[in-house]
Amino acid sequence: MFYIRLCLVIIGLSFSCGHANEAKRIVALAPHIVENLFAIGAGEHIVGTVEYADYPAAANDIVRVGGHNGIMLEKVLALKPDLVIAWHLGNKKDDLDKLEKLGIRVIFSDTKDISKVADELRLFGTLTGKSVRAEQLAQQFTTRFNSIKKRYQGAQRLKVFYQLWPEPMMTINRNTWIHQLLELCSVDNVFADSSMEYPQISVENVLKRKPEVIVLPNEKSKKVMPTTNWQAWPEIPAVQSQQFIEVNADLLHRYSTRVLDGVTDMCDKMQLARAHYDKN
């Protein structure tokens, strides 16, 4: 039997495919990495992860090695991983540099474009020997993504404020993942032109932008989440019309296959907002 060696370049990373390179003990340093590994059937290879990696349910049994504030290097080393999959936006560079200096292979999940989730599935499939399942999921993701994009093309544009966090109040500009999701719904992000990706703003700033819809993501947190009394600002069109949309942050804010469930829910709710304004 002939053995075919392939050399792939996915998301800017080059490596050889082969049984010798298949990762068997993985430390996954972000919740979406855990989700995507489980999705392709490689969840059993994860030996360590971070806080908030809670999907699927089996992920809750994985050893925790840290979180957004940093990772415990000794704990990672004790797990004897043959691969660490990290995330540029969620892990400290110093921690990852130390792991690499200790001879541990580190690769990065760096998905910034929703359409590239399929590529990341393929990458993980190659790394773990799950290429067949990964390819199936990648094709399904791309097909569904294109279907959602087509469904809302040409829809009536709405001015939308995405309240990423209430206190201090934060939102998103056009260079963010969440902005791409809003674009799929064919709506206008009222803070798209902000100079920072995640600007800190005030209610007065929102008042000036006059959004017709306010999106409120439900974020899992160990602390009680503050709220904004929007009813005190009836001058805002969204408040006057009571057009508030609640969305699942676990779906929308993670670079996983489930993001399409979250964006479908959000876009469907935008359709209801359009219907409201059509009537009035």
Secondary structure by P-SEA (a helix, b strand, c coil): cbbbbbbbbcccbbbbbcccccccccccccaaaaaaaaaaccccccccccccccccccccccccccccccccaaaaaaacccbbbbbcccccaaaaaaaaaabbbbbbbccccccaaaaaaaaaaaaccaaaaaaaaaaaaaaaaaaaaaaaccccccbbbbccccccccccccccaaaaaaaaacccccccccccccccccaaaaaaacccbbbbbbcccccbbbbbccccccccccccccbbbbbccccccccccaaaaaaaaaaaaaaaaaaaaaac
